Amino acid sequence: MDTRPQNATDVQFSLQFAPACLAYRIPRHRWSAGDTLTNPALLALADKVHVEVSPELDQLMAQARRPVLQVEVITRGEIVVGERIAFPLGCAEHPLEESGIMAKLSENLSSRFAPADITQVTAALYQIEQCRAVIGQGIDTASIECGYALMGN
């Protein structure tokens, strides 16, 4: 397990780095920012995180590829148990509303783009279904081009 993620993909899978970011109250969309990835205090804390897989949850995962999550944090002799998440947000059993998807998109873009650009992208996404290439055909290359045109490019 990687305690020193190098990019946004690594950050998604670093079980040690995530609690360090949470402990320092770093917003999720900032976890892969350059200054976060190189923060000495975060890296030192990530190095101290020990991860163990729960046999019970591992068995649930193996049965029907049912994603289940629960975190227990043990620090200074105290155990804090998080809520068990039976189904991840965004799956059929735990759907994510369109507004939540757009909010997450905006958050994720905020570490790399100016607010005006983010507003333009989200507005274009809301309008993409009105493009002639999209209506009744599903999303294809033409619809992507249409969305790009809606952004003024």
ChimeraX commands (.cxc) that place a marker at each C-alpha (Angstrom):
marker #1 position 0.00,0.00,0.00 radius 0.5
marker #1 position 1.31,3.37,-1.05 radius 0.5
marker #1 position 1.88,5.96,1.67 radius 0.5
marker #1 position 3.45,8.38,-0.83 radius 0.5
marker #1 position 0.99,8.89,-3.69 radius 0.5
marker #1 position 2.39,10.72,-6.71 radius 0.5
marker #1 position -0.80,11.72,-8.53 radius 0.5
marker #1 position -4.60,11.77,-8.39 radius 0.5
marker #1 position -4.88,8.08,-9.29 radius 0.5
marker #1 position -2.48,7.05,-6.53 radius 0.5
marker #1 position -4.39,9.18,-4.01 radius 0.5
marker #1 position -7.62,7.27,-4.70 radius 0.5
marker #1 position -5.98,4.03,-3.59 radius 0.5
marker #1 position -3.75,5.18,-0.75 radius 0.5
marker #1 position -5.41,3.90,2.39 radius 0.5
marker #1 position -2.74,5.57,4.50 radius 0.5
marker #1 position -2.82,9.00,2.86 radius 0.5
marker #1 position -6.62,9.42,3.08 radius 0.5
marker #1 position -6.83,9.43,6.91 radius 0.5
marker #1 position -3.88,11.81,7.05 radius 0.5
marker #1 position -5.74,14.23,4.78 radius 0.5
marker #1 position -8.91,13.80,6.85 radius 0.5
marker #1 position -7.00,14.42,10.08 radius 0.5
marker #1 position -5.72,17.70,8.66 radius 0.5
marker #1 position -9.21,18.57,7.36 radius 0.5
marker #1 position -8.07,18.82,3.75 radius 0.5
marker #1 position -11.08,18.80,1.39 radius 0.5
marker #1 position -11.25,15.68,-0.80 radius 0.5
marker #1 position -10.78,17.61,-4.03 radius 0.5
marker #1 position -7.45,18.98,-2.71 radius 0.5
marker #1 position -5.90,15.59,-1.83 radius 0.5
marker #1 position -4.08,15.34,-5.17 radius 0.5
marker #1 position -2.90,18.96,-5.27 radius 0.5
marker #1 position 0.87,19.34,-5.49 radius 0.5
marker #1 position 1.23,21.08,-2.14 radius 0.5
marker #1 position -0.82,18.33,-0.46 radius 0.5
marker #1 position 1.18,15.48,-2.02 radius 0.5
marker #1 position 4.43,17.00,-0.76 radius 0.5
marker #1 position 3.26,18.19,2.67 radius 0.5
marker #1 position 5.82,16.78,5.15 radius 0.5
marker #1 position 3.33,16.64,8.05 radius 0.5
marker #1 position 0.82,14.65,5.98 radius 0.5
marker #1 position 3.49,12.28,4.72 radius 0.5
marker #1 position 4.77,11.69,8.26 radius 0.5
marker #1 position 1.25,10.91,9.48 radius 0.5
marker #1 position 0.55,8.63,6.49 radius 0.5
marker #1 position 3.71,6.70,7.36 radius 0.5
marker #1 position 2.21,5.94,10.79 radius 0.5
marker #1 position -1.08,4.55,9.44 radius 0.5
marker #1 position -1.41,0.77,9.66 radius 0.5
marker #1 position -4.16,-0.86,7.58 radius 0.5
marker #1 position -5.78,-4.23,8.25 radius 0.5
marker #1 position -8.62,-5.83,6.32 radius 0.5
marker #1 position -11.57,-6.96,8.43 radius 0.5
marker #1 position -12.23,-10.69,7.86 radius 0.5
marker #1 position -15.99,-10.07,8.15 radius 0.5
marker #1 position -16.05,-7.29,5.55 radius 0.5
marker #1 position -13.64,-9.19,3.32 radius 0.5
marker #1 position -16.07,-12.12,3.34 radius 0.5
marker #1 position -18.97,-9.82,2.39 radius 0.5
marker #1 position -16.91,-8.43,-0.50 radius 0.5
marker #1 position -16.13,-11.94,-1.75 radius 0.5
marker #1 position -19.74,-13.17,-1.75 radius 0.5
marker #1 position -21.31,-11.12,-4.51 radius 0.5
marker #1 position -18.70,-8.44,-5.09 radius 0.5
marker #1 position -20.71,-6.36,-2.68 radius 0.5
marker #1 position -18.76,-3.22,-1.89 radius 0.5
marker #1 position -19.01,-2.55,1.83 radius 0.5
marker #1 position -16.99,-0.13,3.88 radius 0.5
marker #1 position -16.37,0.57,7.52 radius 0.5
marker #1 position -13.41,2.24,9.15 radius 0.5
marker #1 position -12.13,1.79,12.68 radius 0.5
marker #1 position -9.52,4.22,13.89 radius 0.5
marker #1 position -7.39,3.25,16.86 radius 0.5
marker #1 position -5.36,6.05,18.35 radius 0.5
marker #1 position -3.87,6.41,21.80 radius 0.5
marker #1 position -5.76,3.34,22.96 radius 0.5
marker #1 position -9.17,4.62,21.86 radius 0.5
marker #1 position -11.25,3.04,19.10 radius 0.5
marker #1 position -13.53,5.16,16.94 radius 0.5
marker #1 position -15.84,3.13,14.69 radius 0.5
marker #1 position -17.29,4.78,11.61 radius 0.5
marker #1 position -20.69,4.11,10.13 radius 0.5
marker #1 position -20.87,1.00,7.96 radius 0.5
marker #1 position -21.57,1.90,4.36 radius 0.5
marker #1 position -23.36,-1.06,2.81 radius 0.5
marker #1 position -23.45,0.40,-0.70 radius 0.5
marker #1 position -21.24,3.16,-2.11 radius 0.5
marker #1 position -22.76,6.49,-3.07 radius 0.5
marker #1 position -23.67,6.49,-6.73 radius 0.5
marker #1 position -24.71,2.84,-7.09 radius 0.5
marker #1 position -28.28,1.67,-7.79 radius 0.5
marker #1 position -28.92,0.98,-4.10 radius 0.5
marker #1 position -27.56,4.37,-3.01 radius 0.5
marker #1 position -28.12,6.77,-5.93 radius 0.5
marker #1 position -26.53,10.19,-6.23 radius 0.5
marker #1 position -28.77,13.03,-7.37 radius 0.5
marker #1 position -27.77,15.04,-10.44 radius 0.5
marker #1 position -27.08,18.07,-8.25 radius 0.5
marker #1 position -24.68,15.97,-6.18 radius 0.5
marker #1 position -22.86,14.82,-9.31 radius 0.5
marker #1 position -22.50,18.40,-10.52 radius 0.5
marker #1 position -21.33,19.56,-7.07 radius 0.5
marker #1 position -18.69,16.83,-7.03 radius 0.5
marker #1 position -17.58,17.79,-10.54 radius 0.5
marker #1 position -17.25,21.42,-9.48 radius 0.5
marker #1 position -15.27,20.47,-6.37 radius 0.5
marker #1 position -12.93,18.23,-8.35 radius 0.5
marker #1 position -12.34,20.92,-10.97 radius 0.5
marker #1 position -11.78,23.64,-8.37 radius 0.5
marker #1 position -8.18,22.68,-7.69 radius 0.5
marker #1 position -7.28,23.07,-11.37 radius 0.5
marker #1 position -9.64,25.61,-12.95 radius 0.5
marker #1 position -10.93,29.11,-12.24 radius 0.5
marker #1 position -14.52,29.43,-10.94 radius 0.5
marker #1 position -15.70,31.07,-14.18 radius 0.5
marker #1 position -14.38,28.13,-16.22 radius 0.5
marker #1 position -16.10,25.64,-13.91 radius 0.5
marker #1 position -19.38,27.51,-14.29 radius 0.5
marker #1 position -18.98,27.39,-18.05 radius 0.5
marker #1 position -18.29,23.64,-18.05 radius 0.5
marker #1 position -21.25,22.80,-15.81 radius 0.5
marker #1 position -23.57,25.02,-17.88 radius 0.5
marker #1 position -22.38,23.26,-21.04 radius 0.5
marker #1 position -23.06,19.85,-19.50 radius 0.5
marker #1 position -26.59,20.87,-18.60 radius 0.5
marker #1 position -27.13,21.98,-22.22 radius 0.5
marker #1 position -25.52,19.00,-23.95 radius 0.5
marker #1 position -28.78,17.08,-24.21 radius 0.5
marker #1 position -30.17,19.85,-26.40 radius 0.5
marker #1 position -27.52,19.34,-29.08 radius 0.5
marker #1 position -28.94,17.80,-32.24 radius 0.5
marker #1 position -26.33,15.01,-32.28 radius 0.5
marker #1 position -27.41,13.88,-28.82 radius 0.5
marker #1 position -31.20,13.91,-29.07 radius 0.5
marker #1 position -32.40,10.33,-29.43 radius 0.5
marker #1 position -28.96,8.93,-30.17 radius 0.5
marker #1 position -27.10,8.80,-26.89 radius 0.5
marker #1 position -23.74,10.41,-26.34 radius 0.5
marker #1 position -21.21,10.00,-29.12 radius 0.5
marker #1 position -18.26,11.92,-30.56 radius 0.5
marker #1 position -20.55,14.53,-32.09 radius 0.5
marker #1 position -22.16,15.24,-28.73 radius 0.5
marker #1 position -18.76,15.69,-27.13 radius 0.5
marker #1 position -17.91,18.17,-29.88 radius 0.5
marker #1 position -21.26,19.85,-29.31 radius 0.5
marker #1 position -20.51,20.19,-25.59 radius 0.5
marker #1 position -17.10,21.59,-26.39 radius 0.5
marker #1 position -18.74,24.12,-28.72 radius 0.5
marker #1 position -21.18,25.10,-25.98 radius 0.5
marker #1 position -18.19,26.02,-23.83 radius 0.5
marker #1 position -17.18,28.54,-26.48 radius 0.5
marker #1 position -14.29,26.60,-28.02 radius 0.5
marker link #1:1,2 radius 0.2
marker link #1:2,3 radius 0.2
marker link #1:3,4 radius 0.2
marker link #1:4,5 radius 0.2
marker link #1:5,6 radius 0.2
marker link #1:6,7 radius 0.2
marker link #1:7,8 radius 0.2
marker link #1:8,9 radius 0.2
marker link #1:9,10 radius 0.2
marker link #1:10,11 radius 0.2
marker link #1:11,12 radius 0.2
marker link #1:12,13 radius 0.2
marker link #1:13,14 radius 0.2
marker link #1:14,15 radius 0.2
marker link #1:15,16 radius 0.2
marker link #1:16,17 radius 0.2
marker link #1:17,18 radius 0.2
marker link #1:18,19 radius 0.2
marker link #1:19,20 radius 0.2
marker link #1:20,21 radius 0.2
marker link #1:21,22 radius 0.2
marker link #1:22,23 radius 0.2
marker link #1:23,24 radius 0.2
marker link #1:24,25 radius 0.2
marker link #1:25,26 radius 0.2
marker link #1:26,27 radius 0.2
marker link #1:27,28 radius 0.2
marker link #1:28,29 radius 0.2
marker link #1:29,30 radius 0.2
marker link #1:30,31 radius 0.2
marker link #1:31,32 radius 0.2
marker link #1:32,33 radius 0.2
marker link #1:33,34 radius 0.2
marker link #1:34,35 radius 0.2
marker link #1:35,36 radius 0.2
marker link #1:36,37 radius 0.2
marker link #1:37,38 radius 0.2
marker link #1:38,39 radius 0.2
marker link #1:39,40 radius 0.2
marker link #1:40,41 radius 0.2
marker link #1:41,42 radius 0.2
marker link #1:42,43 radius 0.2
marker link #1:43,44 radius 0.2
marker link #1:44,45 radius 0.2
marker link #1:45,46 radius 0.2
marker link #1:46,47 radius 0.2
marker link #1:47,48 radius 0.2
marker link #1:48,49 radius 0.2
marker link #1:49,50 radius 0.2
marker link #1:50,51 radius 0.2
marker link #1:51,52 radius 0.2
marker link #1:52,53 radius 0.2
marker link #1:53,54 radius 0.2
marker link #1:54,55 radius 0.2
marker link #1:55,56 radius 0.2
marker link #1:56,57 radius 0.2
marker link #1:57,58 radius 0.2
marker link #1:58,59 radius 0.2
marker link #1:59,60 radius 0.2
marker link #1:60,61 radius 0.2
marker link #1:61,62 radius 0.2
marker link #1:62,63 radius 0.2
marker link #1:63,64 radius 0.2
marker link #1:64,65 radius 0.2
marker link #1:65,66 radius 0.2
marker link #1:66,67 radius 0.2
marker link #1:67,68 radius 0.2
marker link #1:68,69 radius 0.2
marker link #1:69,70 radius 0.2
marker link #1:70,71 radius 0.2
marker link #1:71,72 radius 0.2
marker link #1:72,73 radius 0.2
marker link #1:73,74 radius 0.2
marker link #1:74,75 radius 0.2
marker link #1:75,76 radius 0.2
marker link #1:76,77 radius 0.2
marker link #1:77,78 radius 0.2
marker link #1:78,79 radius 0.2
marker link #1:79,80 radius 0.2
marker link #1:80,81 radius 0.2
marker link #1:81,82 radius 0.2
marker link #1:82,83 radius 0.2
marker link #1:83,84 radius 0.2
marker link #1:84,85 radius 0.2
marker link #1:85,86 radius 0.2
marker link #1:86,87 radius 0.2
marker link #1:87,88 radius 0.2
marker link #1:88,89 radius 0.2
marker link #1:89,90 radius 0.2
marker link #1:90,91 radius 0.2
marker link #1:91,92 radius 0.2
marker link #1:92,93 radius 0.2
marker link #1:93,94 radius 0.2
marker link #1:94,95 radius 0.2
marker link #1:95,96 radius 0.2
marker link #1:96,97 radius 0.2
marker link #1:97,98 radius 0.2
marker link #1:98,99 radius 0.2
marker link #1:99,100 radius 0.2
marker link #1:100,101 radius 0.2
marker link #1:101,102 radius 0.2
marker link #1:102,103 radius 0.2
marker link #1:103,104 radius 0.2
marker link #1:104,105 radius 0.2
marker link #1:105,106 radius 0.2
marker link #1:106,107 radius 0.2
marker link #1:107,108 radius 0.2
marker link #1:108,109 radius 0.2
marker link #1:109,110 radius 0.2
marker link #1:110,111 radius 0.2
marker link #1:111,112 radius 0.2
marker link #1:112,113 radius 0.2
marker link #1:113,114 radius 0.2
marker link #1:114,115 radius 0.2
marker link #1:115,116 radius 0.2
marker link #1:116,117 radius 0.2
marker link #1:117,118 radius 0.2
marker link #1:118,119 radius 0.2
marker link #1:119,120 radius 0.2
marker link #1:120,121 radius 0.2
marker link #1:121,122 radius 0.2
marker link #1:122,123 radius 0.2
marker link #1:123,124 radius 0.2
marker link #1:124,125 radius 0.2
marker link #1:125,126 radius 0.2
marker link #1:126,127 radius 0.2
marker link #1:127,128 radius 0.2
marker link #1:128,129 radius 0.2
marker link #1:129,130 radius 0.2
marker link #1:130,131 radius 0.2
marker link #1:131,132 radius 0.2
marker link #1:132,133 radius 0.2
marker link #1:133,134 radius 0.2
marker link #1:134,135 radius 0.2
marker link #1:135,136 radius 0.2
marker link #1:136,137 radius 0.2
marker link #1:137,138 radius 0.2
marker link #1:138,139 radius 0.2
marker link #1:139,140 radius 0.2
marker link #1:140,141 radius 0.2
marker link #1:141,142 radius 0.2
marker link #1:142,143 radius 0.2
marker link #1:143,144 radius 0.2
marker link #1:144,145 radius 0.2
marker link #1:145,146 radius 0.2
marker link #1:146,147 radius 0.2
marker link #1:147,148 radius 0.2
marker link #1:148,149 radius 0.2
marker link #1:149,150 radius 0.2
marker link #1:150,151 radius 0.2
marker link #1:151,152 radius 0.2
marker link #1:152,153 radius 0.2
view
